[in-house]
Amino acid sequence: MRSVLNWSSKMNKYLAALLCVFALYGCSESVEQPPVGEGSELSGKVRLDGSSTVFPISEAVAEEFNAVAPRVRVTVGVSGTGGGFKKFVAGEIDINDASRIIKGSEQEKAAANGVEFIELPVAFDGLSLVVNLQNDWVDQLSIAELNAIWNPDSTVKTWADVRQGWPDEEIKLYGPGTDSGTFDYFTKVINGKEQASRADFTASEDDNVLVQGIAGDKYSLGYFGFAYYIENQDKLKVVPVDGGDGAVKPTLATINDGSYKPLSRPIFIYVNPASLDDPAVAAFVDFYLEQAAALSEEVGYVALPADVYQSGRQRVAERTTGTAYGEGASVSPLTGNDG
Amino acid sequence: MAAQSNLAWRHKKAAFFKNFCIGVTGFAVLILCLLIYQVSVLGLPWLDAQFLSSFPSRFPEKAGIKSALMGTLWLVSMTAAIAIPIGVLAAVYLEEYAKPTRLTEFININIANLAGVPSIVYGILGLAIFVRFFQLERSVLSGAMTMSLLILPVIIIASKESIRAVPGSLRQAAFAVGATRWQVIRAHVLPSALPGILTGVILAISRAIGETAPLIMIGALTYVAFVPEGPMDEFTALPIQIFNWTSRPQQEFHELASAGIVVLLLVLLMMNAVAVYIRYRGTRIK
């Protein structure tokens, strides 16, 4: 009998644990915020996913949007550009953050599922080449020199191999991992083919690892997004790149006006036009284009020229689908900046 | 004489082995202390009520882990509510009811193998079955069911071991005074096996709380500025938020990540403390 009582007291504990679950349910309901500000009558869901490069901008926009429309639940995932497109073409999300243009194969899948897309550039990212602070010999690098260093059949072993007179010391290379959109873009621009790169460099998907590596190694050279350079200016030295018209250092100004080339790239959001029928999503996209310039600079990216956001708004208003930058571009590009 | 020196040599070997073991243990503890020290130094200055009660933000001083903390509590509570009854009852069936047939043997071997399957595989399974097939979407429920699959083998194996360790004489004594099988299990086997079962549960839940890969696979989100209000709501969890902060360029976010790690450790410690307390009570009553 005693043990039966024991057992029932244990049952009670289990029930108590279950009750805790429901208590969580109850207390979370009470924290609902009272509606304030304009657009507060809006409610609904906006689902974003995709690139980790674009994430800081989308997060900033979602945070600010929450202040004007607190009843709209905006969620942002980080599945990578490709992972996000998989969900996007299946119609599972409203907006995909993309650090590259949509691929032909992804367009085909979207078409097969009856999903359309509106392509909206939201900011520029300038890939930055960086060296150690103690590196006093590199003044600039040309595209040809970068190609000589990074091409898959590169014979460059030391700095002296890059240019006569530079130290005869082994060059230590750092770069993003092969799943990264940054790696895709850099290899395409420098080596002419996506994913074509020498393989004997220190690769990491985490740019902070690259920062640490380069900051601690006098004979290093690496590349990553502009935001990581800006945050670590005191630890690293950026290398001006000569794209044909003289060496240009990446700065907010040179990336914005297109003179830092060819290593500045636009980053995008892809919107499902069917989702725009939901007023919450429509309001969010409108807000995104309105705030993208200011917020992208706040998180370390570079704003696009104002008319690009304007034409973006126009495309949303007219529901202009298709890609202007990608394969089979059906719409004329939005800016002359990147040709 | 030879025997004498041999004895001294054997004692020397014994002493050496003992010191070696102490050294190895000390090394493990030292590394752990270093980790905790580093995380605390970076994280503690950020750890305050504001940090616990704010949603994520692009401003480090405004950012908090409310949605991640609540998401983790939801996830772990629901995972426990699903996995513990199923796991323990499966162990009871396999140990007390199932006949030792080839099929039973086959099931046992498979459970042992499942315990070693990488967690990402459970994520893919969860994505295909719960998120897509059952249309549960990226909800806390999908996450909890995926996590349950992940930790079920651990719970079943630990429970089976501890049920098997209950002396057969205990069962026979109960049967002898006319107890049914159900009464024997309820009143004798389970209470005696409880400490071992709880150890398994602690290990399993600790694993669930720190897992990130399957959650990312099924599409748990990174930026969520609301607390889940029901099992069908979208969610984020502590490891995901920590991972996101460590990959930011700004140093302040790395410190926030440390603060998040401290919170994760505290949650883990509290849950384990509850389980240890129940286990202690269980052994004392006996």
Interface residues (C-beta under 8 A of the other chain):
Chain A: S3 V4 N6 W7 K10 K13 A17 L18 C20 V21 L24 Y25 S28 E29 V31 D49 S52 F55 P56 S58 E59 A60 A62 E63 N66 R73 V74 T75 V76 G77 V78 S79 K87 D206 D207 N208 V211 A227 Y228 I230 E231 N232 L295 E298 V299 G300
Chain B: F55 P56 S57 R58 M70 L73 W74 S77 M78 A80 A81 R138 R186 A187 H188 L190 P191 L194 I216 G219 A220 L221 T222 Y223 V224 A225 F226 V227 P228 E229 G230 E234 N244 T246 S247 R248 P249 Q250 Q251 H254 I278 I285
